[in-house]
Amino acid sequence: MAPAGARLRQLAAVAVDAVSPDQLVQRTLRRTGDRLTVAGRQYELNHNVYLVGAGKAVLAMARAAEEALRPHLVRGVLSVPVGGPPPPPPPALVEVHRGAVDNLPDAAAERAAGRIAELAAGLRESDLLLVLVSGGGSALLPAPRPPLTLAAKARLTRELAARGASIQELNAVRRALSLLKGGGRGLIASGPTVAGSGAEPAPAAAAAVLGRHRLLDEPGVRQALAAAAADWERPPAAADGRVHNVLVGSNRLALEAMRAAAAADHRAELLSAEVRGDCGAVAGLLARLAARLASGRPAPLPADLAAGLAAAGIPPEAVSALRPPQPGRPLCLLLGGETTVTVMGAGRGGRNQQLALAFAVELERLWTALAPGRPPAPVALLCFGTDGADGPTDAAGAVVDGATAAAARAQQLEPQHYLADNDSYGFFARFDGGSHHVLTGPTGTNVMDVMALVVEAEGPGPASSL
């Protein structure tokens, strides 16, 4: 795996560099004298700018914003995670509060949210409020809707995640049960970042999610949802045109940078920036797709495989024209988004490590069934979180290939055991001395997860139902 693995790690670095928060803000905020231009809109500056932010990238974002807005910045408040890379010094006029240990809401983050709300509530009509948001904002901007307490809301979120709730479901609940997210006080935080536009009101969507996961009758939940429903009836602040949301960085931006870099020595295709669903199911779909391509099977895909990929956020048009790789020109498929893990065991890990390990196991099974005795599938997969932390671990993700599962058993490691125990971190820490782990450290940015799937030409194999 060495050449493919090294190349995949290079692509991971490219993804992180492409969404460097300070550079993204520098490209977005343009000041000429006392006039600020943001995405084509102009604002008059007169020592009237206030700044708030929450997320893993906002410290660097705030430094870039302060450079652009000097001398018009009056005051600011940021909520950032405990730990992280050595940050740039915060602007002198900006308070920095650290909280959300292990990416979970805590009392320190709740205090920071209160300071942010106080600042916003005290602004005058002539003031400008610049709100900086990045991934991790939900944990760093907790303001539970009464009568829920922070501990109760955190417990509810953990239970939803453990039961396999999707990121969309988690965000629906977070938004409905928060005083600040989803447009509350004109402020935003990740998931979703703006007032919703869906047909179903946020409280109703949250109630449906909680009902499906049998959590609707937890103490305080129905009362909080009733209060949210009353708030929902009021027009959002954005309706009067005073709130403008600008997306400066995204998962797709990182994937596009990876595609450009991979194109030098691969046929690179971006399949989706919206991958979702159970990580084990997604791993199985990708393993099946990779095995087909490696063995020379062209489109069209079997109907059940195409339908499964579509349900996982990979549209039919992205895969319908995929051609197998040619000798000397590997295929590199790029994907992004967030999957979920249903926690059944007691181990440590994260969705990226779990997906990579599940992919390795399923790829070996498919390849062995396709043609026993052949060399391992010429396939490698990178899965990593752009924030540098996959679950409550120090790893960002992992790299696997067609030989991973067999090589692990040769080292007395049984991949299926680690999968069943949700101990993907333990597996990769022990396998090959930890060399398959992706260890970036905290990156200071966060645009969800990215995957790069490299498939080399193996040659046509016997017919199968792959």
C-alpha positions as CSV (number, residue, x, y, z in Angstrom):
1,M,0.0,0.0,0.0
2,A,3.0,2.3,0.4
3,P,2.7,4.3,-2.8
4,A,-1.0,4.7,-2.7
5,G,-1.1,5.3,1.0
6,A,1.5,8.1,0.7
7,R,-0.4,9.7,-2.1
8,L,-3.6,9.6,-0.2
9,R,-2.0,11.3,2.8
10,Q,-0.8,14.1,0.4
11,L,-4.4,14.5,-0.7
12,A,-5.5,14.8,2.9
13,A,-3.0,17.7,3.4
14,V,-4.3,19.4,0.2
15,A,-7.9,19.2,1.5
16,V,-6.9,20.9,4.8
17,D,-4.9,23.6,3.1
18,A,-7.7,24.4,0.8
19,V,-10.0,25.4,3.7
20,S,-7.5,27.3,5.7
21,P,-9.8,29.6,7.7
22,D,-7.7,32.8,7.6
23,Q,-7.2,32.6,3.9
24,L,-10.9,32.0,3.3
25,V,-11.9,35.1,5.3
26,Q,-9.1,37.2,3.7
27,R,-10.6,36.4,0.3
28,T,-14.1,37.2,1.4
29,L,-13.8,40.5,3.3
30,R,-12.6,43.5,1.3
31,R,-12.3,46.9,2.9
32,T,-11.7,50.1,0.9
33,G,-11.4,53.1,3.3
34,D,-14.7,53.1,5.3
35,R,-16.5,50.7,3.0
36,L,-16.6,46.9,3.5
37,T,-17.5,44.6,0.6
38,V,-18.7,41.1,1.3
39,A,-19.9,38.9,-1.5
40,G,-21.0,41.9,-3.6
41,R,-22.8,43.7,-0.7
42,Q,-21.4,46.9,0.7
43,Y,-21.5,48.2,4.3
44,E,-20.6,51.6,5.7
45,L,-18.0,51.4,8.5
46,N,-17.9,53.9,11.3
47,H,-16.3,52.3,14.3
48,N,-19.4,50.2,14.5
49,V,-18.3,46.6,13.9
50,Y,-18.8,43.8,16.5
51,L,-17.6,40.3,16.1
52,V,-18.8,37.0,17.5
53,G,-18.0,33.4,16.6
54,A,-18.2,29.8,17.5
55,G,-16.3,26.8,16.1
56,K,-13.0,25.1,15.6
57,A,-11.8,27.5,13.0
58,V,-13.0,30.9,14.3
59,L,-9.9,32.0,16.1
60,A,-7.9,32.1,12.8
61,M,-11.0,33.6,11.1
62,A,-11.2,36.3,13.7
63,R,-7.6,37.3,13.3
64,A,-8.1,37.7,9.5
65,A,-11.4,39.6,10.1
66,E,-9.6,41.9,12.6
67,E,-6.9,42.7,10.0
68,A,-9.6,43.6,7.4
69,L,-11.7,45.7,9.7
70,R,-9.2,47.6,11.7
71,P,-9.8,50.3,13.1
72,H,-13.6,49.8,13.0
73,L,-13.8,46.8,15.2
74,V,-15.2,47.7,18.7
75,R,-15.5,44.4,20.5
76,G,-16.0,40.7,20.1
77,V,-16.6,37.4,21.8
78,L,-15.5,34.0,20.5
79,S,-16.3,30.4,21.7
80,V,-13.5,28.0,20.7
81,P,-12.6,24.5,21.7
82,V,-10.2,23.5,24.4
83,G,-6.9,22.4,23.0
84,G,-6.2,22.7,19.3
85,P,-3.2,23.8,17.3
86,P,-1.1,26.8,18.6
87,P,-3.5,29.6,17.6
88,P,-2.7,33.0,16.4
89,P,-3.1,35.6,19.1
90,P,-6.7,36.8,19.3
91,P,-7.5,40.4,18.4
92,A,-6.9,42.6,21.4
93,L,-10.6,43.7,21.6
94,V,-12.0,40.1,21.4
95,E,-12.8,37.9,24.4
96,V,-11.9,34.2,23.8
97,H,-13.7,31.5,25.8
98,R,-12.6,27.9,25.6
99,G,-14.9,25.0,26.2
100,A,-16.6,21.9,24.7
101,V,-14.1,19.3,25.8
102,D,-14.2,16.2,23.5
103,N,-16.6,18.2,21.3
104,L,-19.4,18.1,23.8
105,P,-21.3,21.1,25.2
106,D,-20.2,22.0,28.7
107,A,-20.6,24.8,31.3
108,A,-17.7,26.8,29.8
109,A,-19.3,26.8,26.4
110,E,-22.7,27.7,27.8
111,R,-21.1,30.7,29.6
112,A,-19.5,31.8,26.3
113,A,-22.9,31.5,24.5
114,G,-24.3,33.7,27.2
115,R,-21.6,36.4,26.6
116,I,-22.3,36.2,22.8
117,A,-26.1,36.6,23.4
118,E,-25.4,39.6,25.7
119,L,-23.3,41.3,23.1
120,A,-25.9,40.8,20.3
121,A,-28.7,42.0,22.5
122,G,-27.0,45.3,23.2
123,L,-26.3,46.4,19.7
124,R,-27.8,49.5,18.1
125,E,-29.5,49.7,14.7
126,S,-26.4,51.3,13.1
127,D,-24.0,48.6,14.3
128,L,-22.7,45.7,12.2
129,L,-22.4,42.3,13.7
130,L,-20.0,39.9,12.0
131,V,-20.8,36.3,13.0
132,L,-18.1,33.7,12.3
133,V,-19.1,30.1,12.2
134,S,-17.3,26.9,11.5
135,G,-17.7,23.2,12.2
136,G,-18.0,22.5,15.9
137,G,-20.3,25.5,16.5
138,S,-23.1,23.4,17.9
139,A,-21.1,22.2,20.8
140,L,-19.5,25.6,21.4
141,L,-22.8,27.6,21.4
142,P,-25.1,25.7,23.7
143,A,-28.1,27.6,25.0
144,P,-30.7,25.0,25.9
145,R,-34.4,26.0,25.5
146,P,-36.0,25.9,29.0
147,P,-36.9,23.8,30.8
148,L,-34.1,21.6,29.4
149,T,-30.8,21.9,31.2
150,L,-27.4,21.7,29.4
151,A,-26.8,18.3,31.0
152,A,-30.2,17.0,29.8
153,K,-29.7,18.3,26.3
154,A,-26.2,16.9,26.1
155,R,-27.5,13.5,27.3
156,L,-30.2,13.6,24.7
157,T,-27.7,14.3,21.9
158,R,-25.4,11.5,23.0
159,E,-28.2,9.1,23.1
160,L,-29.4,10.0,19.6
161,A,-25.8,9.6,18.3
162,A,-25.5,6.2,20.0
163,R,-28.7,5.1,18.4
164,G,-27.5,5.9,15.0
165,A,-29.2,9.2,14.3
166,S,-28.0,10.8,11.1
167,I,-26.3,14.2,11.2
168,Q,-29.4,15.7,9.6
169,E,-31.5,14.3,12.5
170,L,-29.1,15.5,15.1
171,N,-29.1,19.0,13.6
172,A,-32.9,19.1,13.5
173,V,-33.0,18.3,17.3
174,R,-30.2,20.7,18.2
175,R,-31.8,23.5,16.4
176,A,-35.3,23.1,17.9
177,L,-34.0,22.7,21.4
178,S,-31.6,25.7,21.3
179,L,-32.3,29.4,21.8
180,L,-29.4,30.5,19.5
181,K,-29.1,28.1,16.6
182,G,-31.1,28.2,13.4
183,G,-31.6,32.0,13.4
184,G,-32.2,32.5,17.2
185,R,-31.2,36.1,18.0
186,G,-30.0,36.4,14.5
187,L,-27.1,34.2,15.3
188,I,-26.1,31.0,13.6
189,A,-24.1,27.8,14.3
190,S,-23.3,24.7,12.4
191,G,-26.2,22.5,11.7
192,P,-28.0,24.2,10.1
193,T,-26.3,27.6,9.7
194,V,-29.4,29.6,8.6
195,A,-33.1,29.7,9.3
196,G,-34.6,26.7,7.7
197,S,-36.4,26.6,4.4
198,G,-37.9,23.1,4.6
199,A,-41.6,22.4,4.4
200,E,-41.6,21.0,7.9
201,P,-41.2,23.4,10.8
202,A,-38.1,22.7,12.9
203,P,-40.0,21.7,16.1
204,A,-42.1,19.3,14.1
205,A,-39.0,17.8,12.4
206,A,-37.3,17.5,15.8
207,A,-40.4,15.8,17.3
208,A,-40.5,13.3,14.5
209,V,-36.8,12.4,15.0
210,L,-37.1,12.1,18.8
211,G,-40.2,10.0,18.3
212,R,-38.5,7.6,15.9
213,H,-35.7,7.1,18.4
214,R,-38.1,6.8,21.4
215,L,-36.8,9.9,23.2
216,L,-39.8,12.2,22.9
217,D,-41.0,11.6,26.4
218,E,-37.7,12.4,28.1
219,P,-38.1,15.0,30.9
220,G,-38.6,18.6,29.5
221,V,-38.5,17.6,25.8
222,R,-42.2,18.2,25.0
223,Q,-42.3,21.5,26.9
224,A,-39.1,22.8,25.1
225,L,-40.6,21.8,21.7
226,A,-43.8,23.6,22.5
227,A,-41.9,26.8,23.2
228,A,-39.9,26.3,20.0
229,A,-43.1,25.9,18.0
230,A,-44.3,29.3,19.4
231,D,-41.1,30.9,18.4
232,W,-41.3,29.4,14.9
233,E,-44.5,31.3,14.3
234,R,-42.6,34.6,14.5
235,P,-40.9,35.8,11.2
236,P,-37.2,35.2,11.2
237,A,-34.8,38.2,11.4
238,A,-33.6,37.5,7.9
239,A,-37.0,38.4,6.6
240,D,-36.3,42.1,6.8
241,G,-33.1,41.8,4.8
242,R,-30.7,42.7,7.6
243,V,-29.1,39.3,7.9
244,H,-26.8,38.1,5.1
245,N,-25.2,34.7,5.1
246,V,-22.1,34.0,3.1
247,L,-20.5,30.6,2.8
248,V,-16.7,31.0,2.6
249,G,-15.5,27.4,2.9
250,S,-17.1,24.0,2.4
251,N,-16.6,20.3,2.0
252,R,-16.9,20.7,-1.7
253,L,-14.1,23.3,-1.8
254,A,-11.8,20.8,-0.1
255,L,-12.8,18.0,-2.5
256,E,-12.3,20.2,-5.5
257,A,-8.8,20.9,-4.4
258,M,-8.2,17.2,-3.9
259,R,-9.5,16.5,-7.4
260,A,-7.2,19.1,-8.9
261,A,-4.2,17.6,-7.1
262,A,-5.1,14.0,-7.9
263,A,-5.6,14.8,-11.6
264,A,-1.8,14.9,-12.1
265,D,-1.5,11.1,-11.9
266,H,-5.1,9.8,-11.6
267,R,-8.4,10.0,-13.4
268,A,-10.1,11.9,-10.7
269,E,-13.9,12.1,-10.2
270,L,-15.8,14.0,-7.5
271,L,-18.8,11.8,-6.7
272,S,-20.5,13.6,-3.8
273,A,-20.1,16.2,-1.0
274,E,-23.2,14.9,0.8
275,V,-22.4,11.3,1.8
276,R,-24.6,10.2,4.7
277,G,-26.0,7.1,6.4
278,D,-24.6,4.3,8.5
279,C,-20.9,4.0,8.0
280,G,-21.0,0.3,7.7
281,A,-23.6,0.4,5.0
282,V,-21.6,3.1,3.1
283,A,-18.5,1.1,3.5
284,G,-20.2,-1.9,1.9
285,L,-21.5,0.1,-1.0
286,L,-18.1,1.6,-1.7
287,A,-16.4,-1.8,-1.4
288,R,-18.8,-3.2,-4.0
289,L,-18.3,-0.3,-6.3
290,A,-14.5,-0.5,-6.0
291,A,-14.4,-4.3,-6.6
292,R,-16.5,-3.9,-9.8
293,L,-14.2,-1.2,-11.1
294,A,-11.0,-3.0,-10.2
295,S,-12.1,-6.1,-12.0
296,G,-13.0,-4.1,-15.2
297,R,-16.8,-4.1,-15.0
298,P,-18.2,-1.0,-16.7
299,A,-21.5,0.8,-16.1
300,P,-24.4,0.4,-15.8
301,L,-24.3,-0.6,-12.2
302,P,-26.8,-3.2,-10.8
303,A,-30.0,-1.5,-9.8
304,D,-29.7,-2.3,-6.1
305,L,-26.1,-0.9,-6.0
306,A,-27.1,2.3,-7.8
307,A,-30.1,2.7,-5.4
308,G,-28.0,2.1,-2.4
309,L,-25.4,4.7,-3.5
310,A,-28.2,7.2,-4.2
311,A,-29.6,6.7,-0.7
312,A,-26.2,7.4,0.7
313,G,-26.0,10.8,-1.1
314,I,-24.1,9.7,-4.2
315,P,-26.4,10.6,-7.1
316,P,-26.9,8.3,-10.1
317,E,-25.5,10.7,-12.6
318,A,-22.2,10.7,-10.6
319,V,-21.6,7.0,-11.1
320,S,-23.6,6.1,-14.2
321,A,-20.7,6.9,-16.5
322,L,-17.8,5.6,-14.4
323,R,-15.3,3.6,-16.4
324,P,-12.8,1.1,-14.9
325,P,-9.3,2.4,-14.5
326,Q,-6.7,1.9,-17.3
327,P,-3.3,0.4,-16.8
328,G,-0.9,3.1,-15.5
329,R,-3.8,5.5,-14.9
330,P,-5.6,4.8,-11.5
331,L,-9.0,6.1,-10.8
332,C,-9.5,8.4,-7.8
333,L,-13.0,8.8,-6.5
334,L,-13.6,11.7,-4.1
335,L,-16.4,11.9,-1.6
336,G,-17.3,14.0,1.4
337,G,-20.0,14.4,4.0
338,E,-20.7,12.7,7.4
339,T,-21.8,9.2,8.1
340,T,-23.0,7.9,11.5
341,V,-22.1,5.0,13.8
342,T,-24.5,3.0,15.9
343,V,-22.5,2.3,19.0
344,M,-22.9,-1.3,20.1
345,G,-19.5,-2.0,21.7
346,A,-17.2,-0.5,24.4
347,G,-14.2,0.4,22.2
348,R,-12.8,3.7,21.0
349,G,-13.0,5.1,17.5
350,G,-14.8,7.4,15.1
351,R,-16.9,7.2,12.0
352,N,-13.9,7.6,9.7
353,Q,-11.8,4.8,11.3
354,Q,-14.9,2.6,11.5
355,L,-15.8,3.1,7.9
356,A,-12.2,2.4,6.7
357,L,-12.1,-0.8,8.7
358,A,-15.5,-2.0,7.6
359,F,-14.5,-1.2,4.0
360,A,-11.3,-3.3,4.3
361,V,-13.3,-6.3,5.6
362,E,-16.0,-6.1,3.0
363,L,-13.6,-5.6,0.1
364,E,-11.7,-8.7,1.1
365,R,-14.9,-10.7,1.3
366,L,-16.1,-9.5,-2.1
367,W,-12.7,-10.0,-3.8
368,T,-12.2,-13.5,-2.4
369,A,-15.7,-14.6,-3.5
370,L,-15.1,-13.1,-6.9
371,A,-12.0,-15.1,-7.7
372,P,-10.3,-17.1,-4.9
373,G,-6.5,-17.1,-5.1
374,R,-6.1,-13.8,-6.8
375,P,-3.8,-11.1,-5.4
376,P,-5.5,-8.6,-3.1
377,A,-7.7,-6.0,-4.7
378,P,-5.7,-3.1,-6.1
379,V,-7.7,-0.6,-4.1
380,A,-6.9,1.9,-1.3
381,L,-9.2,4.1,0.7
382,L,-8.5,7.3,2.8
383,C,-11.2,8.4,5.3
384,F,-10.5,11.4,7.6
385,G,-12.1,14.3,9.4
386,T,-10.8,17.7,8.3
387,D,-10.7,18.9,11.9
388,G,-8.1,16.3,12.7
389,A,-10.2,14.5,15.3
390,D,-12.3,11.4,14.5
391,G,-14.5,10.8,17.5
392,P,-12.9,11.0,20.9
393,T,-9.5,10.0,19.6
394,D,-6.2,11.7,18.5
395,A,-6.5,10.3,15.0
396,A,-8.2,12.1,12.1
397,G,-8.9,8.8,10.3
398,A,-7.2,5.9,8.5
399,V,-5.9,4.5,5.2
400,V,-6.7,0.9,4.2
401,D,-6.2,-1.2,1.1
402,G,-7.1,-4.6,-0.4
403,A,-4.6,-6.4,1.8
404,T,-5.4,-4.8,5.1
405,A,-7.8,-7.5,6.5
406,A,-5.6,-10.5,5.7
407,A,-2.5,-8.7,6.9
408,A,-4.2,-7.9,10.2
409,R,-5.1,-11.5,10.8
410,A,-1.5,-12.5,10.1
411,Q,-0.7,-10.2,13.1
412,Q,-3.3,-12.0,15.3
413,L,-5.7,-9.1,14.9
414,E,-9.3,-10.0,13.9
415,P,-10.9,-7.0,12.2
416,Q,-14.4,-8.2,12.7
417,H,-13.9,-8.3,16.5
418,Y,-12.7,-4.7,16.5
419,L,-15.7,-3.6,14.3
420,A,-18.2,-5.3,16.6
421,D,-16.7,-3.6,19.6
422,N,-16.6,-0.2,17.9
423,D,-12.8,-0.2,18.6
424,S,-11.5,0.9,15.2
425,Y,-9.0,3.2,17.0
426,G,-7.6,0.2,18.9
427,F,-7.3,-1.8,15.7
428,F,-5.4,0.8,13.8
429,A,-3.2,1.6,16.8
430,R,-2.0,-2.0,16.8
431,F,-2.0,-2.9,13.1
432,D,1.4,-2.4,11.5
433,G,2.6,-0.3,14.4
434,G,-0.1,2.3,13.8
435,S,1.1,3.2,10.4
436,H,-2.3,3.2,8.8
437,H,-3.6,5.9,11.1
438,V,-3.9,9.4,9.8
439,L,-2.5,11.6,12.5
440,T,-2.7,15.3,11.7
441,G,-3.4,16.8,15.1
442,P,-6.1,19.5,15.3
443,T,-6.1,21.3,12.0
444,G,-7.9,24.5,13.0
445,T,-10.6,24.0,10.4
446,N,-13.6,21.8,9.9
447,V,-15.6,21.0,6.8
448,M,-16.8,17.6,7.8
449,D,-15.1,14.4,6.4
450,V,-13.5,13.5,3.1
451,M,-12.7,10.2,1.4
452,A,-10.5,9.3,-1.5
453,L,-10.9,5.9,-3.1
454,V,-8.1,4.8,-5.4
455,V,-8.7,1.9,-7.8
456,E,-6.0,0.5,-10.1
457,A,-6.6,-1.7,-13.1
458,E,-6.6,-5.4,-12.2
459,G,-8.1,-6.8,-15.4
460,P,-11.4,-8.5,-16.3
461,G,-12.5,-11.2,-14.0
462,P,-15.3,-13.8,-14.1
463,A,-18.9,-12.7,-14.3
464,S,-20.5,-12.0,-10.9
465,S,-23.4,-10.2,-9.4
466,L,-21.2,-7.4,-7.9
